[in-house]
Every structure is written in structure tokens, then in C-alpha cells.
């Protein structure tokens, strides 16, 4: 895999999924205290995450585009632009957003590796989108094609009185263009072409005029535009977009007063995660952006309270959120059923939110939840071949495929395909979460076999990370820069390696950790004094220097908080960052009836030919595989939480 060169402008504005930078266009220069190292500065080498990124590039993105062709999602833009005649295809006005998300993922893929065929295809799609935009900047194919005249939009009706009237309910006009903004920024940074970006800016100017200049109190029922507006603000320096993002958040409760859409209280007065989980986590992410860029302490305090609520009472063992099947929503405190909804998109949004919280506070507890969601709640939604998907992510399955009609219980697409398209854009930029910096403070957050270049006040720091994580706990950091560079290395010691599965008492290990993490510098052991969960090493680093970290990879049994009634008498198993499950195909006993003890032990065996190469855990009664890898062989029973023997 080769890194494509990009312009200075790209690095100035720091392309990531959330596009956070050390500086912003504002005169006050307020921004996140910590900046992520852009994935274009990280080269993934052979291993776990390179395999996933290449699968999405080679299989998922082309497959998703093919599905957009087959289902009329692309035709809708062609018809709306008058290139050909036709009626709106599909049942949802938010189908536009699926194409935007896949286009965003394609742009990220181009930033990693040159692909002329993909680039040409993307240019064609940009042309279709630009033609579908109306003269004043409005862009919503269902409206332009008058879909209500011939389709019953039970989910996405909008008023014939005019545009925007129903955006706060179900039209998703603002939601769609939010994803369009993100895709347009990514396309500009990947290609240098303004064709897509100009479409986005024209639309944002229209919405600013409608909402701010004209004073119409329109807000999105489904949050997302706020994140996109912040990205437009960063790339353009136009403060109107940041102003509009904050405005849409500030007036939510005045317009909606609906808990499902997190509008039951002003956003700064909220303390509990409620309602539709994807909408919620997108909103909390946007609030973090606004807090960072405006210095609004009320926003900061609110998302801090809400984060505590999720970490302490509403997080699944897999890092999934939105456990309630009623409205894909956060449920009541401690309501964590064994058949949760846990939408894939909600887990992705949980990564976005927790990454922003880390950038604000520099505390590893946010990365602990991010990692848990990443390895368990996110990639579980994608099959190993990259073409089958889960929308919800249950923790127990009875062996029937009825919950997802497809292959092995997974589906090749959905009528509402937000999850496949979201995975298409998320995975290519996953390396953005591995490293971060603040002056000469360098953070190593995730363990990926990789090479990274980080600019510091003292010069360029080049690090090669060697790791077989998550299968092994040995991590080596070799420095490649010839000239010595002074830097304080903040190396994350995961909570699970400190006997704490999550940063709360929601889950705990049933036994004491047998081994301890060990840190060495140039072969000599050093004492670890943790600062916010990080081992901090100060010094000057140059070629030949090596830091090694040994994390205790052990099978650990987990029990839930006593108030989680659905988990009474049940236990789960974790190995390193991975939650494990039992599939019937690997076991002679009924996995739904299997029993383990608080002191049960499992033997770890790496099998390179099984499920892309995994550590299988073999126990006296049951054998376990990583949860993310289930439903890749045959439809069968699966279980995460087992009956307790003692």
C-alpha cells in the first residue's frame, strides 16, 4: 500500500473522519487541545487493520456502489438533474445520504492508494450530484422528482407547502446534505477539485440564508448536518457555517420538544443519553466540535454528563449502544438486554463521539470505550468478505436467519442501508484514531502494525509500530528519524490491561489479573507512572531507539453490575480487547445452555486458516471465537452471555 501525496492544504486542515486540527480559521484560534494524526500520515503494514482497509477498498466500496446502481439511488440524481427522465426510486428520501457516504469512503480510499478507475467513477457521480442541485442550491432528489405524487413516504413525508417544512420530522433534507458536506470535503482533499465542494458550499449558503438571514426555525429531526457544517467551516474559513451548526443545536428544544430526537431539553441542559442512538451520538459529536471551536463550557459540561451516563449505565459489553429495539434507541438505565438492537451506525457514531472526548480531555478512558466499540460493535457489522452486513448486532441468536434474511444471517443490503454505507466511509480512515499530538506530546492510542510521521516543534518524529494486536500483546515502537527529536510519548495502557474492562462499575472481571504490563526503553525496564491512563516517557528519540510494551493477553471472565437484571446469573469472556462468543458450529453442546464459572479458564490457540486468522479460546465445555467474526460460516446459534456455574 502506498501513500498518495497530498497538498499542504490537506494537512493544514487535517482530514479525518471528524476533521480536527490544531488550529482553526478563527481569530481566537480556539480548537481541540489535541489533534489527531491524519490517516494519510499513517501507513498500515501487514496485519489486522490493513486487511480490513483493503477489504473495504477492494470489495465493500465497489459492492456498495453496485447496490446504489441496482436500487436506483444513483438514478435519482440522474433523473433529478434532467440527464435522463425517470421517477424517484426507493421508499426513503434519505437514500441520497447512502451515496454520499460511499463517495466519502471512496475519497478516503484515494487518499491511501491511487486508483484511477475509482477516481473516474467518483468524478462521474460528482457530476450527477451537481446536475441534481437546483439553481438556488437546494439538493434533495425526492423533492425535485415530486416523489410524493406517486410514492407513499410513510417514513419521509414532507409538506407540499414548500421545502424545509418537514425537515424537523422525517424529510431528512438536512441530514442528507450533512453527509454530502463530509463527502465533498473528502473529495476536495483527495483530488484538489472544487466541483463537489462548490455544490456543498452553495447548499450551505442557502440553508444559512433560510435559517439565519430569514429567521426560519427549521432544525434537523436526524442530526448530522452540524458535523458537516463544521467540516465546511474548517475547509473554507467561513464562520457562518460554524454559526449555523451551533444555531441548529441551540434551538432544537424550541422547535421539536421530542425526546426521540434529543430535543426534550435544551442541549446544554441534558444529562442522560436518550432517544434514537445514532441521532444522539451524532449530536453529542457535533456538540464536542462546537465546544472545541467556540469555547462554550455549557456544551462541554453537558456532553461530559451524558458520557458518564452511557459509560456507567447504557453501554453493551461490545461497546454497542442503543440497546432498545423500540426506535433503535437508548433504553432506561441498566436496561441492557441479551437481544439488544445495537445498530452498527450507533457504534460508529460512538467512536466519533469518544474520539472527540479524548481530543478535548486527553484521557485514555475515552479511547478505552472507542477501542471496545471499534473491535466489537463496529466491525461485527461487516462480513469478512466485505459484502454482507448486520444492521442490529444481537448478543444471542437462536440459529434462525429470520432476523436478517441473507447469507449466514447477514444481509447483502438493506432497504434502509445506512450501515453498509457508513462502514464504507469509516473503515478506510480507521488509522486516524491510532495517534495524536499536542505540541511535543505524542499519543499512541491504538496498536496497529504501522508507520507514522508526526510533526513536532522540534522536528519530524517517525515511528514504526510493530504489533500483532489484537492477537498478541507485544508492541514495539522503533524510531526512524535520523535527527534526535524531543517528545513526550504518551503510550496508552488499555483499561482491560489494568483490570478494568470499562471506565465504570458497569462491568468487572471476576478474577484478579495474573500478569502485569511491562514497559522497556532500549531493553531496560522502566517504572510506569500512569497519567490519565498513559505511560509517559520523556526524552529525545532518534533512529535506533526502541520502546517495547508487553500487555497481558489473558482470557478474562466478566460479570455485569447487579442492576443489569438481564445479566443476572450470566458471565461473558474477553481476551485482550476482544469480546468472545460461542457459535454452534464449534461446539457439541447447546451454546445457549452452556455454563461457565467465574474462575473458568480457556486455552488460546491461533488458527491462521479460521475466519481470516483468529485466536480461538478452548474451554472444558465450550469453544469461543471473537464476537466480530460470528455469522461468517453458517446460520447457527450464537451466545455471548453464558449461564453461571458458581
KOLTIVEX-634981 format. One line per 3 residues: number of its first residue (from 1); their letters; for each residue x, y, z of C-alpha. Coordinates in steps of 0.1 Angstrom, whole numbers. Example, Ala and Ser with C-alpha at 12.3 -4.5 7.8 and 13.67 -1.06 7.14 Angstrom:
BEGIN
1 = AS = 123 -45 78; 137 -11 71
***
This chain:
BEGIN
1 = XXX = 0 0 0; 15 33 -10; 6 67 5
4 = XXX = -6 92 -21; 10 126 -19; -15 154 -10
7 = XXX = -12 191 -9; -2 213 20; -37 224 22
10 = XXX = -48 189 30; -26 186 60; -34 222 71
13 = XXX = -70 211 75; -63 177 89; -85 152 71
16 = XXX = -100 127 95; -135 113 99; -141 143 122
19 = XXX = -115 167 106; -100 180 138; -69 203 136
22 = XXX = -46 221 160; -57 254 146; -89 268 131
25 = XXX = -97 297 109; -110 317 138; -90 347 150
28 = XXX = -91 334 186; -75 301 174; -97 280 197
31 = XXX = -98 243 188; -94 209 203; -64 209 226
34 = XXX = -52 176 210; -50 169 172; -53 135 156
37 = XXX = -26 124 133; -43 122 99; -45 87 84
40 = XXX = -27 100 53; 4 102 77; -1 66 88
43 = XXX = 9 37 66; -7 5 77; 15 -26 73
46 = XXX = 5 -62 70; -19 -72 97; -53 -69 112
49 = XXX = -63 -34 101; -46 -33 68; -67 -64 59
52 = XXX = -99 -46 69; -90 -15 50; -81 -34 18
55 = XXX = -112 -55 20; -134 -23 22; -114 -8 -7
58 = XXX = -115 -39 -29; -149 -53 -20; -172 -31 1
61 = XXX = -170 2 -17; -174 -13 -52; -202 -36 -39
64 = XXX = -220 -7 -23; -218 14 -54; -232 -15 -74
67 = XXX = -261 -17 -49; -267 20 -54; -269 14 -91
70 = XXX = -293 -15 -87; -316 2 -63; -319 35 -81
73 = XXX = -300 56 -56; -278 69 -84; -306 71 -109
76 = XXX = -324 95 -86; -296 121 -91; -296 114 -129
79 = XXX = -333 119 -131; -333 150 -108; -306 165 -129
82 = XXX = -326 160 -161; -298 139 -176; -325 112 -182
85 = XXX = -362 111 -175; -375 89 -146; -392 88 -113
88 = XXX = -378 86 -78; -366 51 -69; -369 37 -34
91 = XXX = -390 44 -4; -368 67 16; -359 103 10
94 = XXX = -327 97 30; -314 73 3; -294 102 -11
97 = XXX = -272 100 20; -261 64 13; -245 75 -19
100 = XXX = -228 104 -2; -213 82 25; -199 57 0
103 = XXX = -185 86 -20; -168 99 11; -153 64 17
106 = XXX = -141 63 -19; -123 97 -14; -106 83 17
109 = XXX = -95 53 -3; -80 75 -29; -60 93 -3
112 = XXX = -45 60 8; -39 45 -26; -41 56 -62
115 = XXX = -70 41 -81; -77 57 -115; -108 36 -121
118 = XXX = -123 45 -88; -114 82 -92; -130 83 -126
121 = XXX = -162 67 -113; -163 92 -84; -160 121 -108
124 = XXX = -190 108 -127; -210 106 -95; -200 142 -86
127 = XXX = -213 153 -120; -246 136 -113; -249 153 -79
130 = XXX = -240 187 -93; -266 184 -120; -293 174 -95
133 = XXX = -287 206 -75; -314 232 -81; -304 267 -91
136 = XXX = -307 282 -56; -285 254 -41; -313 231 -29
139 = XXX = -305 194 -32; -329 167 -23; -339 143 -51
142 = XXX = -372 131 -36; -384 167 -36; -371 176 -71
145 = XXX = -387 145 -85; -420 152 -67; -419 117 -52
148 = XXX = -450 123 -31; -471 124 -62; -466 86 -67
151 = XXX = -449 71 -36; -464 69 -1; -435 81 20
154 = XXX = -447 67 53; -413 75 68; -402 106 49
157 = XXX = -432 127 41; -427 164 35; -452 191 31
160 = XXX = -465 203 -3; -464 238 12; -428 241 5
163 = XXX = -392 230 11; -379 225 46; -414 225 62
166 = XXX = -410 189 73; -372 187 78; -376 185 116
169 = XXX = -398 155 112; -389 129 86; -378 146 53
172 = XXX = -341 143 62; -332 172 40; -306 185 65
175 = XXX = -294 150 73; -287 142 37; -267 173 30
178 = XXX = -247 169 61; -233 137 47; -229 155 14
181 = XXX = -208 181 30; -185 155 45; -182 137 12
184 = XXX = -174 170 -6; -147 179 18; -131 145 14
187 = XXX = -133 147 -24; -117 181 -24; -88 169 -3
190 = XXX = -84 137 -23; -84 154 -57; -79 191 -53
193 = XXX = -110 196 -74; -137 221 -62; -165 206 -82
196 = XXX = -181 188 -53; -171 213 -27; -188 241 -46
199 = XXX = -220 222 -46; -218 217 -8; -209 254 -2
202 = XXX = -238 266 -24; -262 244 -4; -249 255 29
205 = XXX = -252 291 19; -288 285 10; -296 269 44
208 = XXX = -278 297 62; -300 322 44; -331 302 51
211 = XXX = -324 296 88; -303 327 99; -310 355 75
214 = XXX = -347 348 70; -351 335 106; -370 303 99
217 = XXX = -368 279 128; -360 247 109; -339 220 126
220 = XXX = -330 185 115; -350 157 130; -320 135 124
223 = XXX = -287 153 134; -257 151 111; -257 184 92
226 = XXX = -239 200 123; -209 178 118; -208 185 81
229 = XXX = -211 223 87; -181 222 110; -161 205 82
232 = XXX = -171 231 57; -161 258 83; -127 242 86
235 = XXX = -120 239 49; -134 273 40; -127 295 70
238 = XXX = -163 309 67; -176 313 102; -212 314 91
241 = XXX = -211 276 89; -199 272 125; -226 298 135
244 = XXX = -253 278 117; -241 245 133; -244 260 168
247 = XXX = -277 277 159; -293 244 149; -282 228 182
250 = XXX = -293 257 203; -329 259 191; -337 221 189
253 = XXX = -358 221 220; -377 253 210; -388 236 177
256 = XXX = -392 199 184; -396 191 221; -392 154 213
259 = XXX = -370 130 234; -366 106 205; -346 133 187
262 = XXX = -329 146 218; -350 178 218; -368 173 250
265 = XXX = -345 198 267; -320 224 255; -289 206 246
268 = XXX = -269 222 274; -294 210 300; -293 174 290
271 = XXX = -277 148 313; -288 114 300; -285 97 267
274 = XXX = -320 92 253; -338 85 220; -325 73 187
277 = XXX = -289 63 194; -274 73 160; -291 108 162
280 = XXX = -279 111 198; -243 102 192; -241 124 161
283 = XXX = -254 153 182; -230 147 210; -202 146 185
286 = XXX = -213 179 170; -216 194 205; -180 185 211
289 = XXX = -170 202 179; -189 233 188; -175 233 223
292 = XXX = -139 230 210; -143 257 184; -163 282 204
295 = XXX = -151 276 240; -187 270 251; -183 254 285
298 = XXX = -220 246 288; -217 223 258; -186 207 273
301 = XXX = -203 201 306; -234 186 290; -216 160 269
304 = XXX = -195 152 299; -226 144 319; -242 124 291
307 = XXX = -209 104 286; -209 94 322; -245 82 319
310 = XXX = -236 60 289; -203 46 304; -220 39 337
313 = XXX = -254 26 327; -260 22 289; -231 6 273
316 = XXX = -232 -30 260; -202 -53 266; -193 -49 229
319 = XXX = -193 -12 231; -226 -11 213; -252 15 222
322 = XXX = -289 19 215; -300 -14 231; -337 -8 227
325 = XXX = -354 -22 196; -382 3 201; -369 32 179
328 = XXX = -332 20 177; -328 39 209; -311 43 242
331 = XXX = -332 25 268; -336 31 305; -306 30 328
334 = XXX = -291 -5 332; -316 -19 305; -291 -40 286
337 = XXX = -310 -70 271; -293 -101 257; -310 -93 224
340 = XXX = -301 -56 221; -305 -36 189; -271 -20 189
343 = XXX = -272 -7 154; -239 -7 136; -242 30 128
346 = XXX = -246 37 165; -213 20 173; -196 40 145
349 = XXX = -211 72 160; -199 61 194; -163 60 180
352 = XXX = -168 95 166; -180 109 200; -154 92 221
355 = XXX = -126 103 199; -137 139 203; -139 135 240
358 = XXX = -103 123 240; -92 152 219; -109 175 244
361 = XXX = -95 159 276; -66 137 268; -79 109 290
364 = XXX = -75 72 279; -109 62 293; -125 76 261
367 = XXX = -101 56 240; -110 25 260; -146 28 250
370 = XXX = -136 37 215; -115 6 212; -142 -16 227
373 = XXX = -167 -2 201; -142 -5 173; -132 -41 177
376 = XXX = -165 -55 188; -195 -32 180; -183 -18 146
379 = XXX = -166 -45 126; -191 -70 137; -214 -53 113
382 = XXX = -193 -63 82; -186 -98 70; -151 -109 65
385 = XXX = -155 -108 27; -168 -72 29; -202 -78 11
388 = XXX = -226 -88 39; -238 -67 68; -256 -66 101
391 = XXX = -279 -36 109; -286 -46 145; -259 -66 165
394 = XXX = -275 -90 188; -256 -108 216; -276 -140 213
397 = XXX = -290 -159 183; -313 -189 182; -300 -202 149
400 = XXX = -327 -190 127; -319 -164 99; -353 -147 102
403 = XXX = -339 -115 118; -318 -108 87; -328 -126 55
406 = XXX = -295 -132 38; -264 -153 39; -254 -168 73
409 = XXX = -279 -144 89; -262 -114 73; -278 -93 45
412 = XXX = -262 -82 13; -280 -49 16; -310 -33 33
415 = XXX = -339 -11 21; -325 13 47; -288 9 41
418 = XXX = -273 34 64; -250 8 80; -233 -6 48
421 = XXX = -227 29 35; -214 41 69; -189 12 71
424 = XXX = -177 22 36; -166 56 49; -155 46 84
427 = XXX = -130 18 78; -107 35 52; -98 62 77
430 = XXX = -95 40 108; -58 48 112; -69 84 122
433 = XXX = -76 71 157; -42 55 163; -21 86 170
436 = XXX = -25 121 182; -3 151 192; -3 183 212
439 = XXX = 30 201 206; 57 177 216; 32 154 234
442 = XXX = 27 124 211; -1 99 219; -1 63 209
445 = XXX = -37 53 213; -43 22 193; -20 -7 184
448 = XXX = -17 -12 147; 12 -25 126; 21 8 110
451 = XXX = 45 36 103; 36 72 113; 51 106 107
454 = XXX = 43 133 132; 54 169 131; 65 183 164
457 = XXX = 80 217 174; 114 200 174; 111 183 140
460 = XXX = 96 153 124; 92 122 145; 89 89 126
463 = XXX = 78 58 144; 74 22 132; 50 3 153
466 = XXX = 52 -35 151; 23 -54 166; 2 -85 160
469 = XXX = -25 -69 181; -53 -79 189; -39 -115 189
472 = XXX = -7 -107 208; 2 -82 234; 37 -73 223
475 = XXX = 41 -38 209; 74 -23 196; 79 13 187
478 = XXX = 110 19 167; 121 54 158; 133 61 123
481 = XXX = 141 98 123; 179 104 119; 180 137 139
484 = XXX = 170 134 176; 136 149 184; 124 158 218
487 = XXX = 90 144 226; 69 131 255; 54 98 244
490 = XXX = 20 90 259; 15 53 254; -20 41 263
493 = XXX = -22 12 287; -57 -1 280; -82 -4 308
496 = XXX = -86 -41 303; -48 -45 309; -53 -26 342
499 = XXX = -81 -50 355; -108 -25 344; -129 -36 314
502 = XXX = -148 -3 312; -142 30 329; -170 25 353
505 = XXX = -185 -3 375; -209 -14 348; -188 -45 341
508 = XXX = -159 -60 361; -136 -90 358; -144 -119 382
511 = XXX = -108 -126 390; -75 -107 396; -52 -101 367
514 = XXX = -24 -127 367; 2 -108 346; 11 -71 345
517 = XXX = 20 -48 316; 58 -43 312; 74 -13 295
520 = XXX = 110 -11 283; 132 15 267; 161 2 247
523 = XXX = 159 -31 266; 157 -17 301; 126 -19 322
526 = XXX = 111 14 333; 86 21 361; 52 31 348
529 = XXX = 36 62 364; 3 65 346; -11 99 337
532 = XXX = -48 97 327; -42 61 317; -10 68 297
535 = XXX = 26 57 304; 45 89 298; 81 87 285
538 = XXX = 101 119 282; 132 122 261; 149 127 228
541 = XXX = 142 100 203; 162 90 172; 169 61 149
544 = XXX = 179 30 169; 157 38 199; 131 13 208
547 = XXX = 102 12 232; 85 -22 239; 53 -28 257
550 = XXX = 40 -62 268; 3 -63 276; -11 -93 295
553 = XXX = -32 -112 269; -53 -134 291; -88 -148 289
556 = XXX = -109 -129 314; -144 -136 327; -168 -107 331
559 = XXX = -198 -100 352; -223 -71 349; -234 -46 375
562 = XXX = -260 -60 398; -287 -36 385; -284 -50 350
565 = XXX = -312 -75 356; -309 -91 321; -274 -103 331
568 = XXX = -282 -118 365; -265 -152 367; -247 -147 334
571 = XXX = -210 -143 325; -191 -132 294; -155 -137 282
574 = XXX = -129 -113 269; -94 -118 255; -73 -86 251
577 = XXX = -97 -60 236; -120 -87 221; -153 -99 234
580 = XXX = -158 -136 226; -188 -156 217; -197 -193 211
583 = XXX = -210 -204 178; -228 -237 175; -206 -249 146
586 = XXX = -176 -250 170; -194 -268 199; -211 -301 207
589 = XXX = -232 -286 235; -261 -261 230; -243 -228 232
592 = XXX = -275 -211 246; -274 -235 275; -237 -236 281
595 = XXX = -223 -228 315; -191 -213 327; -177 -204 360
598 = XXX = -163 -172 374; -129 -190 375; -132 -207 342
601 = XXX = -100 -207 321; -96 -211 283; -66 -221 262
604 = XXX = -58 -196 234; -49 -211 200; -42 -190 169
607 = XXX = -57 -206 138; -45 -188 106; -70 -206 85
610 = XXX = -101 -199 105; -122 -168 99; -93 -149 84
613 = XXX = -69 -159 113; -81 -157 149; -73 -168 184
616 = XXX = -98 -194 194; -104 -199 231; -109 -236 240
619 = XXX = -126 -244 273; -137 -275 291; -173 -271 279
622 = XXX = -173 -246 251; -151 -231 224; -151 -194 217
625 = XXX = -144 -171 187; -142 -133 186; -177 -118 185
628 = XXX = -169 -97 154; -163 -129 134; -196 -147 140
631 = XXX = -221 -154 112; -194 -159 86; -198 -196 81
634 = XXX = -233 -209 85; -265 -199 103; -264 -213 138
637 = XXX = -269 -205 174; -246 -179 190; -242 -166 225
640 = XXX = -221 -140 244; -235 -142 279; -234 -177 294
643 = XXX = -251 -193 324; -230 -191 355; -220 -223 373
646 = X = -209 -206 405
***
